[in-house]
Every structure is written in C-alpha cells, then in structure tokens.
C-alpha cells in the first residue's frame, strides 16, 4: 500500500490493510512517519518517506491547480525513496491512494498490477466534460499538465496521458457508499463500491456512554482538518444549549480551547476528540462538515445530518446528502443559532427522513466493507 499522510485518506483503507495482513499476506505501507501510529497496529510494515504535502498544519490552497501541483511535487520527491525500497523487492500488487500518483508510476515502471483505493468519488462517464474541462481552463492548468507529462515521460510510467493517469485507474475499489457517487450508473466496471471499511474500528476507537436520561443525542464535529472554528462552535452552543431532551457531544479539535466558547450549558460535553463511530451508533442527529468519511459514517449509522461544508469536495457531498433526503445543508455564513436549531428539529421530527436513513443504513452495510475489499484484491492477485 502506498498512501498520502492525510488522516482522511489513511483511515478509510486501514481495515482493508488489516484484513489482508490477518489473512497471511505480507503487507508494507509506504507513508510519512506522521501517520505511523495509525498504520503499524494493522500488521503492515511501514516504509517511511518524507512527504512534502502540508499535512502537519493542514493549510491547503483554495486553488485546485495549486493543490494538484502539490500532489505532483510530492510524487516527484517521493519516487526515488520508493524505488530504493521496492526496485529490489517489488510487490506482487500495489494498492494506492487516489492522491499517491507515485504509486502508479512505480507499478507501471515495474510492470506490476495495481489497485486504487479511493476514499472519495471516482471519475464517472461524463467527468471530463463536467469537471475536467472546467479545470483545464483555470490559470496555470496548461503549465501543470506540461510538467506532469514531462515527469511521466521520464519516470518509467506507461500511461502518458495525464487525465487518464491521474483520473482513471485500471482497477479501483471505492471505500464510499455507492449512494455518495455522482452519476454512479455511468462509472465503469473497473470500479467496485465496497462502502465504508470500518471492521473493528468501533472497538478500537474507544467507547462512549450515553448519559442516563438523555432522550436524544446530537454529535457536532467538523472532522480533522477544518476544526479551528470557535465562532461556529459558539453558535452551536447557542443553538443546542439547554434544548429540551437533547444531549450534545461537541468535538472542537486541538486548535480550539473550550474556554473560548464561554459558559457551557449542562447538556453539552466538549472534547478535542471523540470516538466518532461510538457516538454516531448512539446518536439521533449529526452536524458535520460533510467530509466523505463523516458523510459515509453518518449513512452507515443511519443518522440524519446537518451538513455545514468547509472546503474541498464537501459542498458536493452536502448537496448529495440533501438529494438523498437525509440532510439539510447550511453554509457556515448562514449557520446561526436559530437556523441550526430549526434544522435539527425539522430533520428529527420528519418520519420520511427517518425512513430514508434506515433504508440507506441497510444498503451501505450490505456493500461488504473490508472483507469484500480483501476478497476482490485477492482475486486480482
């Protein structure tokens, strides 16, 4: 497995790695040591490399061309390290994260099969017309493509078309619910949707106990990368503090001191981190940034969601959750205490929302997860 050191990209595939190691396969995992603590308990051997991505401070550019350049720069920097590790000991099959361009270059140079593990949606039939063409018109896009082509021509890759190399893998497993994939009916047969691969993560993350007397539970979390939002958390305290029958679990991340939130009502518990799955399995609603991991876990647990997207693909995810009929989207600027409270009460009192959540919960859990993913990888071997 060759990955990139963002927690939101590492977590979705960990249980697949764990399952393969448990089945007796020798598994290595190339990644930055910053995520070694996540990888090593799976039974995989860490192959360390120093990533140039801004994974430590999570300060990413808003411009998608600049972001694409960061991933290309990282691949160019990492390839020599991976050649040193794998040229004399090549894998029988390479798994790779959607952002780890270096893995495809390495596998193609060695003539080895590869399978992409995508923690987000994959290219659909009209992706190039819908998204790719718009990206190609952005300032700097042509220069980035030219640099990408030069790298491909010199690194041993056999797929020299940039759009195909970066966007259409020969084989892929998407660790998201099929329901979250735009235009899923047009995705090619090279992709299997295995859904969230959670395995025993619930037990390993830790437990959470629902307070005695809590009629309903709300989880508020903006994930791992967009947590420095004290004003938003203050609005949540204003929206849900003292709300009759509701107990609130508020995760604020490591960059926000709970003191910044003012007086905390007795029905709200504030943490820098919580075992999200453990809370969601007992929750009645979820205020989320609509990251793909959190969106998938919300569907897996059958919980109605208030989606407050912060960046990246989150606005698209939020809109998809709304289309599925299990969420309301409220942009951060509109997320006042009144709008948040009203959305929560409407969502959780609508029997049709509850019915859709239950149907999607069953559908997502039926997609197979880590066990099915490991079966499909073994079939490729």
Secondary structure as a PSIPRED ss2 file (coil, helix, strand):
# PSIPRED VFORMAT (PSIPRED V4.0)

   1 X C   1.000  0.000  0.000
   2 X E   0.000  0.000  1.000
   3 X C   1.000  0.000  0.000
   4 X C   1.000  0.000  0.000
   5 X C   1.000  0.000  0.000
   6 X C   1.000  0.000  0.000
   7 X H   0.000  1.000  0.000
   8 X H   0.000  1.000  0.000
   9 X H   0.000  1.000  0.000
  10 X H   0.000  1.000  0.000
  11 X H   0.000  1.000  0.000
  12 X H   0.000  1.000  0.000
  13 X H   0.000  1.000  0.000
  14 X H   0.000  1.000  0.000
  15 X H   0.000  1.000  0.000
  16 X H   0.000  1.000  0.000
  17 X H   0.000  1.000  0.000
  18 X H   0.000  1.000  0.000
  19 X H   0.000  1.000  0.000
  20 X H   0.000  1.000  0.000
  21 X H   0.000  1.000  0.000
  22 X H   0.000  1.000  0.000
  23 X C   1.000  0.000  0.000
  24 X C   1.000  0.000  0.000
  25 X C   1.000  0.000  0.000
  26 X C   1.000  0.000  0.000
  27 X C   1.000  0.000  0.000
  28 X E   0.000  0.000  1.000
  29 X E   0.000  0.000  1.000
  30 X E   0.000  0.000  1.000
  31 X E   0.000  0.000  1.000
  32 X C   1.000  0.000  0.000
  33 X H   0.000  1.000  0.000
  34 X H   0.000  1.000  0.000
  35 X H   0.000  1.000  0.000
  36 X H   0.000  1.000  0.000
  37 X H   0.000  1.000  0.000
  38 X H   0.000  1.000  0.000
  39 X H   0.000  1.000  0.000
  40 X H   0.000  1.000  0.000
  41 X H   0.000  1.000  0.000
  42 X H   0.000  1.000  0.000
  43 X C   1.000  0.000  0.000
  44 X C   1.000  0.000  0.000
  45 X E   0.000  0.000  1.000
  46 X E   0.000  0.000  1.000
  47 X E   0.000  0.000  1.000
  48 X E   0.000  0.000  1.000
  49 X C   1.000  0.000  0.000
  50 X C   1.000  0.000  0.000
  51 X C   1.000  0.000  0.000
  52 X C   1.000  0.000  0.000
  53 X C   1.000  0.000  0.000
  54 X C   1.000  0.000  0.000
  55 X C   1.000  0.000  0.000
  56 X C   1.000  0.000  0.000
  57 X C   1.000  0.000  0.000
  58 X C   1.000  0.000  0.000
  59 X C   1.000  0.000  0.000
  60 X C   1.000  0.000  0.000
  61 X C   1.000  0.000  0.000
  62 X C   1.000  0.000  0.000
  63 X C   1.000  0.000  0.000
  64 X H   0.000  1.000  0.000
  65 X H   0.000  1.000  0.000
  66 X H   0.000  1.000  0.000
  67 X H   0.000  1.000  0.000
  68 X H   0.000  1.000  0.000
  69 X H   0.000  1.000  0.000
  70 X H   0.000  1.000  0.000
  71 X H   0.000  1.000  0.000
  72 X H   0.000  1.000  0.000
  73 X H   0.000  1.000  0.000
  74 X H   0.000  1.000  0.000
  75 X H   0.000  1.000  0.000
  76 X H   0.000  1.000  0.000
  77 X H   0.000  1.000  0.000
  78 X H   0.000  1.000  0.000
  79 X H   0.000  1.000  0.000
  80 X H   0.000  1.000  0.000
  81 X H   0.000  1.000  0.000
  82 X H   0.000  1.000  0.000
  83 X H   0.000  1.000  0.000
  84 X H   0.000  1.000  0.000
  85 X H   0.000  1.000  0.000
  86 X H   0.000  1.000  0.000
  87 X C   1.000  0.000  0.000
  88 X C   1.000  0.000  0.000
  89 X C   1.000  0.000  0.000
  90 X C   1.000  0.000  0.000
  91 X C   1.000  0.000  0.000
  92 X C   1.000  0.000  0.000
  93 X E   0.000  0.000  1.000
  94 X E   0.000  0.000  1.000
  95 X E   0.000  0.000  1.000
  96 X E   0.000  0.000  1.000
  97 X E   0.000  0.000  1.000
  98 X C   1.000  0.000  0.000
  99 X C   1.000  0.000  0.000
 100 X C   1.000  0.000  0.000
 101 X H   0.000  1.000  0.000
 102 X H   0.000  1.000  0.000
 103 X H   0.000  1.000  0.000
 104 X H   0.000  1.000  0.000
 105 X H   0.000  1.000  0.000
 106 X H   0.000  1.000  0.000
 107 X H   0.000  1.000  0.000
 108 X H   0.000  1.000  0.000
 109 X H   0.000  1.000  0.000
 110 X H   0.000  1.000  0.000
 111 X C   1.000  0.000  0.000
 112 X C   1.000  0.000  0.000
 113 X E   0.000  0.000  1.000
 114 X E   0.000  0.000  1.000
 115 X E   0.000  0.000  1.000
 116 X E   0.000  0.000  1.000
 117 X E   0.000  0.000  1.000
 118 X E   0.000  0.000  1.000
 119 X C   1.000  0.000  0.000
 120 X C   1.000  0.000  0.000
 121 X C   1.000  0.000  0.000
 122 X C   1.000  0.000  0.000
 123 X C   1.000  0.000  0.000
 124 X C   1.000  0.000  0.000
 125 X C   1.000  0.000  0.000
 126 X C   1.000  0.000  0.000
 127 X H   0.000  1.000  0.000
 128 X H   0.000  1.000  0.000
 129 X H   0.000  1.000  0.000
 130 X H   0.000  1.000  0.000
 131 X H   0.000  1.000  0.000
 132 X H   0.000  1.000  0.000
 133 X H   0.000  1.000  0.000
 134 X H   0.000  1.000  0.000
 135 X H   0.000  1.000  0.000
 136 X H   0.000  1.000  0.000
 137 X C   1.000  0.000  0.000
 138 X C   1.000  0.000  0.000
 139 X C   1.000  0.000  0.000
 140 X C   1.000  0.000  0.000
 141 X H   0.000  1.000  0.000
 142 X H   0.000  1.000  0.000
 143 X H   0.000  1.000  0.000
 144 X H   0.000  1.000  0.000
 145 X H   0.000  1.000  0.000
 146 X H   0.000  1.000  0.000
 147 X H   0.000  1.000  0.000
 148 X H   0.000  1.000  0.000
 149 X H   0.000  1.000  0.000
 150 X H   0.000  1.000  0.000
 151 X H   0.000  1.000  0.000
 152 X H   0.000  1.000  0.000
 153 X H   0.000  1.000  0.000
 154 X H   0.000  1.000  0.000
 155 X H   0.000  1.000  0.000
 156 X C   1.000  0.000  0.000
 157 X C   1.000  0.000  0.000
 158 X C   1.000  0.000  0.000
 159 X C   1.000  0.000  0.000
 160 X C   1.000  0.000  0.000
 161 X C   1.000  0.000  0.000
 162 X H   0.000  1.000  0.000
 163 X H   0.000  1.000  0.000
 164 X H   0.000  1.000  0.000
 165 X H   0.000  1.000  0.000
 166 X H   0.000  1.000  0.000
 167 X H   0.000  1.000  0.000
 168 X C   1.000  0.000  0.000
 169 X C   1.000  0.000  0.000
 170 X C   1.000  0.000  0.000
 171 X C   1.000  0.000  0.000
 172 X E   0.000  0.000  1.000
 173 X E   0.000  0.000  1.000
 174 X E   0.000  0.000  1.000
 175 X C   1.000  0.000  0.000
 176 X C   1.000  0.000  0.000
 177 X C   1.000  0.000  0.000
 178 X H   0.000  1.000  0.000
 179 X H   0.000  1.000  0.000
 180 X H   0.000  1.000  0.000
 181 X C   1.000  0.000  0.000
 182 X C   1.000  0.000  0.000
 183 X C   1.000  0.000  0.000
 184 X H   0.000  1.000  0.000
 185 X H   0.000  1.000  0.000
 186 X H   0.000  1.000  0.000
 187 X C   1.000  0.000  0.000
 188 X C   1.000  0.000  0.000
 189 X C   1.000  0.000  0.000
 190 X C   1.000  0.000  0.000
 191 X E   0.000  0.000  1.000
 192 X E   0.000  0.000  1.000
 193 X E   0.000  0.000  1.000
 194 X C   1.000  0.000  0.000
 195 X C   1.000  0.000  0.000
 196 X C   1.000  0.000  0.000
 197 X C   1.000  0.000  0.000
 198 X C   1.000  0.000  0.000
 199 X C   1.000  0.000  0.000
 200 X C   1.000  0.000  0.000
 201 X H   0.000  1.000  0.000
 202 X H   0.000  1.000  0.000
 203 X H   0.000  1.000  0.000
 204 X H   0.000  1.000  0.000
 205 X H   0.000  1.000  0.000
 206 X C   1.000  0.000  0.000
 207 X C   1.000  0.000  0.000
 208 X C   1.000  0.000  0.000
 209 X C   1.000  0.000  0.000
 210 X C   1.000  0.000  0.000
 211 X C   1.000  0.000  0.000
 212 X C   1.000  0.000  0.000
 213 X C   1.000  0.000  0.000
 214 X C   1.000  0.000  0.000
 215 X C   1.000  0.000  0.000
 216 X E   0.000  0.000  1.000
 217 X E   0.000  0.000  1.000
 218 X E   0.000  0.000  1.000
 219 X E   0.000  0.000  1.000
 220 X E   0.000  0.000  1.000
 221 X E   0.000  0.000  1.000
 222 X C   1.000  0.000  0.000
 223 X C   1.000  0.000  0.000
 224 X C   1.000  0.000  0.000
 225 X C   1.000  0.000  0.000
 226 X C   1.000  0.000  0.000
 227 X C   1.000  0.000  0.000
 228 X C   1.000  0.000  0.000
 229 X C   1.000  0.000  0.000
 230 X H   0.000  1.000  0.000
 231 X H   0.000  1.000  0.000
 232 X H   0.000  1.000  0.000
 233 X H   0.000  1.000  0.000
 234 X H   0.000  1.000  0.000
 235 X H   0.000  1.000  0.000
 236 X H   0.000  1.000  0.000
 237 X H   0.000  1.000  0.000
 238 X H   0.000  1.000  0.000
 239 X H   0.000  1.000  0.000
 240 X H   0.000  1.000  0.000
 241 X C   1.000  0.000  0.000
 242 X C   1.000  0.000  0.000
 243 X C   1.000  0.000  0.000
 244 X C   1.000  0.000  0.000
 245 X C   1.000  0.000  0.000
 246 X E   0.000  0.000  1.000
 247 X E   0.000  0.000  1.000
 248 X E   0.000  0.000  1.000
 249 X E   0.000  0.000  1.000
 250 X E   0.000  0.000  1.000
 251 X E   0.000  0.000  1.000
 252 X C   1.000  0.000  0.000
 253 X C   1.000  0.000  0.000
 254 X C   1.000  0.000  0.000
 255 X C   1.000  0.000  0.000
 256 X C   1.000  0.000  0.000
 257 X C   1.000  0.000  0.000
 258 X H   0.000  1.000  0.000
 259 X H   0.000  1.000  0.000
 260 X H   0.000  1.000  0.000
 261 X H   0.000  1.000  0.000
 262 X C   1.000  0.000  0.000
 263 X C   1.000  0.000  0.000
 264 X C   1.000  0.000  0.000
 265 X C   1.000  0.000  0.000
 266 X C   1.000  0.000  0.000
 267 X C   1.000  0.000  0.000
 268 X E   0.000  0.000  1.000
 269 X E   0.000  0.000  1.000
 270 X E   0.000  0.000  1.000
 271 X E   0.000  0.000  1.000
 272 X C   1.000  0.000  0.000
 273 X C   1.000  0.000  0.000
 274 X C   1.000  0.000  0.000
 275 X C   1.000  0.000  0.000
 276 X H   0.000  1.000  0.000
 277 X H   0.000  1.000  0.000
 278 X H   0.000  1.000  0.000
 279 X H   0.000  1.000  0.000
 280 X H   0.000  1.000  0.000
 281 X C   1.000  0.000  0.000
 282 X C   1.000  0.000  0.000
 283 X C   1.000  0.000  0.000
 284 X C   1.000  0.000  0.000
 285 X E   0.000  0.000  1.000
 286 X E   0.000  0.000  1.000
 287 X E   0.000  0.000  1.000
 288 X E   0.000  0.000  1.000
 289 X C   1.000  0.000  0.000
 290 X C   1.000  0.000  0.000
 291 X C   1.000  0.000  0.000
 292 X H   0.000  1.000  0.000
 293 X H   0.000  1.000  0.000
 294 X H   0.000  1.000  0.000
 295 X H   0.000  1.000  0.000
 296 X H   0.000  1.000  0.000
 297 X H   0.000  1.000  0.000
 298 X H   0.000  1.000  0.000
 299 X H   0.000  1.000  0.000
 300 X H   0.000  1.000  0.000
 301 X C   1.000  0.000  0.000
 302 X C   1.000  0.000  0.000
 303 X C   1.000  0.000  0.000
 304 X C   1.000  0.000  0.000
 305 X E   0.000  0.000  1.000
 306 X E   0.000  0.000  1.000
 307 X E   0.000  0.000  1.000
 308 X C   1.000  0.000  0.000
 309 X C   1.000  0.000  0.000
 310 X C   1.000  0.000  0.000
 311 X C   1.000  0.000  0.000
 312 X C   1.000  0.000  0.000
 313 X C   1.000  0.000  0.000
 314 X H   0.000  1.000  0.000
 315 X H   0.000  1.000  0.000
 316 X H   0.000  1.000  0.000
 317 X H   0.000  1.000  0.000
 318 X H   0.000  1.000  0.000
 319 X H   0.000  1.000  0.000
 320 X H   0.000  1.000  0.000
 321 X H   0.000  1.000  0.000
 322 X H   0.000  1.000  0.000
 323 X H   0.000  1.000  0.000
 324 X C   1.000  0.000  0.000
 325 X C   1.000  0.000  0.000
 326 X C   1.000  0.000  0.000
 327 X E   0.000  0.000  1.000
 328 X E   0.000  0.000  1.000
 329 X E   0.000  0.000  1.000
 330 X C   1.000  0.000  0.000
 331 X C   1.000  0.000  0.000
 332 X H   0.000  1.000  0.000
 333 X H   0.000  1.000  0.000
 334 X H   0.000  1.000  0.000
 335 X C   1.000  0.000  0.000
 336 X C   1.000  0.000  0.000
 337 X H   0.000  1.000  0.000
 338 X H   0.000  1.000  0.000
 339 X H   0.000  1.000  0.000
 340 X H   0.000  1.000  0.000
 341 X H   0.000  1.000  0.000
 342 X H   0.000  1.000  0.000
 343 X H   0.000  1.000  0.000
 344 X H   0.000  1.000  0.000
 345 X H   0.000  1.000  0.000
 346 X H   0.000  1.000  0.000
 347 X H   0.000  1.000  0.000
 348 X H   0.000  1.000  0.000
 349 X C   1.000  0.000  0.000
 350 X C   1.000  0.000  0.000
 351 X H   0.000  1.000  0.000
 352 X H   0.000  1.000  0.000
 353 X H   0.000  1.000  0.000
 354 X H   0.000  1.000  0.000
 355 X H   0.000  1.000  0.000
 356 X H   0.000  1.000  0.000
 357 X H   0.000  1.000  0.000
 358 X H   0.000  1.000  0.000
 359 X H   0.000  1.000  0.000
 360 X H   0.000  1.000  0.000
 361 X H   0.000  1.000  0.000
 362 X H   0.000  1.000  0.000
 363 X H   0.000  1.000  0.000
 364 X H   0.000  1.000  0.000
 365 X H   0.000  1.000  0.000
 366 X C   1.000  0.000  0.000
 367 X C   1.000  0.000  0.000
 368 X C   1.000  0.000  0.000
 369 X H   0.000  1.000  0.000
 370 X H   0.000  1.000  0.000
 371 X H   0.000  1.000  0.000
 372 X H   0.000  1.000  0.000
 373 X H   0.000  1.000  0.000
 374 X H   0.000  1.000  0.000
 375 X H   0.000  1.000  0.000
 376 X H   0.000  1.000  0.000
 377 X H   0.000  1.000  0.000
 378 X H   0.000  1.000  0.000
 379 X H   0.000  1.000  0.000
 380 X H   0.000  1.000  0.000
 381 X C   1.000  0.000  0.000
